[in-house]
Amino acid sequence: MITHPTAQELVSGVAVWLPVDGSASVFGLRVARNALEIAARDMALSPAADARAVERMEALLGGQGTRDELDLALVEALRSGEIAPGDPALLAHLRAVALDTIAIDQPKYAHALG
């Protein structure tokens, strides 16, 4: 689900960034922990979120494809006017995508949105 940085990039970045001599500051350790928690949530939650997004976009577009292919097709359908920006199914899809993304990035915030 996360496009940049990916979970792999987050984990690799933490591995490179943390000093091996134990000199990391408390703040640095908190940043590293937060990055690893985001990566873990991404790995745990993204497959189901992506599957839900694919299902919604297939219904919207009347076709099949990967998440990336359908995202692109949705952009093109919006640009061409095939799908109106105010389409209730589109708005529901975009809200669901936003909530899934927030659940990974900021789960306490996502919980408050319900």
Secondary structure in CASP SS format (residue, H / E / C, confidence):
PFRMAT SS
TARGET T0000
AUTHOR 0000-0000-0000
METHOD secondary structure of the structure
MODEL  1
M C 1.00
I C 1.00
T C 1.00
H C 1.00
P C 1.00
T C 1.00
A H 1.00
Q H 1.00
E H 1.00
L H 1.00
V H 1.00
S H 1.00
G H 1.00
V H 1.00
A H 1.00
V H 1.00
W H 1.00
L C 1.00
P C 1.00
V C 1.00
D C 1.00
G C 1.00
S C 1.00
A C 1.00
S C 1.00
V H 1.00
F H 1.00
G H 1.00
L H 1.00
R H 1.00
V H 1.00
A H 1.00
R H 1.00
N H 1.00
A H 1.00
L H 1.00
E H 1.00
I H 1.00
A H 1.00
A H 1.00
R H 1.00
D H 1.00
M H 1.00
A H 1.00
L H 1.00
S H 1.00
P H 1.00
A H 1.00
A H 1.00
D H 1.00
A H 1.00
R H 1.00
A H 1.00
V H 1.00
E H 1.00
R H 1.00
M H 1.00
E H 1.00
A H 1.00
L H 1.00
L H 1.00
G C 1.00
G C 1.00
Q C 1.00
G C 1.00
T C 1.00
R H 1.00
D H 1.00
E H 1.00
L H 1.00
D H 1.00
L H 1.00
A H 1.00
L H 1.00
V H 1.00
E H 1.00
A H 1.00
L H 1.00
R H 1.00
S H 1.00
G C 1.00
E C 1.00
I C 1.00
A C 1.00
P C 1.00
G C 1.00
D C 1.00
P H 1.00
A H 1.00
L H 1.00
L H 1.00
A H 1.00
H H 1.00
L H 1.00
R H 1.00
A H 1.00
V H 1.00
A H 1.00
L H 1.00
D H 1.00
T H 1.00
I H 1.00
A H 1.00
I H 1.00
D H 1.00
Q C 1.00
P H 1.00
K H 1.00
Y H 1.00
A H 1.00
H H 1.00
A H 1.00
L H 1.00
G C 1.00
END
